[in-house]
Amino acid sequence: MSVTFDLPPDVDARLDRFASETGRTKAAVLAEAVQGALEDIIDGFRADEAMARIRSGEDRALTDAEMRRRLGLDH
């Protein structure tokens, strides 16, 4: 998929410098940045959903001891 957008001049200059310093293309740097940001956004969304289930009583948080038992870490 191809996406086109304008970066502020200062961000574009930083991107140029970083890509040049690391021997990567601007496209590669941007693709990695988008991937990382998307993972963070998805993680935040899932955390919000989990908190909503806990607040509604649909689910509950586990104590440290409960989690250790479930993971088989309680020796």
N, C-alpha and C positions, 0 to 999 in steps of 0.2 A: 504494500500500500504506500502510496506517495502522499505526503502532506506538505503544503506550502504555507509559510507564515513569515512575518517580518519580526526580527529581533531588534530590540533597542540597540543603537550603535555601540554602547559600552559593553553590552553582553556579547554582541557579535565579535567585538575585538578580543574579549577574553576567550571566547570560544576558538577564534583563530589562533591565538597564542598557545592555548593549551593543546590544540590539535597538532600544531607545528612542533611543540616541545616533546610531545609523546609519539610523533610519527604516525598519527592516526588521522583519518578523515573527519571533517566536521560531522558528516552523516553518522559515522560510527560512534562518535562521542554523544551526539544527540540521541541515537537509538538506545545507548546504554543508560543515559539519563532518564529517558521516558520509561524504560523498563523498570528502573529502580523506583521512580516516582509512582508508577502504576502499582507495583507491589506494595508500597507503603499505603496507598489509597485503599487497595483491596483489604489489607490487614486492618486498617482503621474501620472500614465498613463492617467487617466481620466482628471486630471487637464491639462495635456499637450494637450490632444485632444480638450478640451474646449478652451484653449488659441489659438490653431490653427484655430478653427472656428471663434473666435473673430477677429483674425488677417486677416483672409480671407474675412471678411465681412459677412460671413454666419450667424453669431450670434453677439450679442452685450452684453456688460456688463451692468448691471442695477445699477442705483444710489441707495444709501441707502434709499432715500425716495420712489423710485419705488418698491424696495424689501419690505419695510414695508407695503406699500399699498397692494401689491399682497398677503402678508401673513396676511392681516387684522390686522396689528399692529398699524395702523395709526388712532388714536382715536381723 
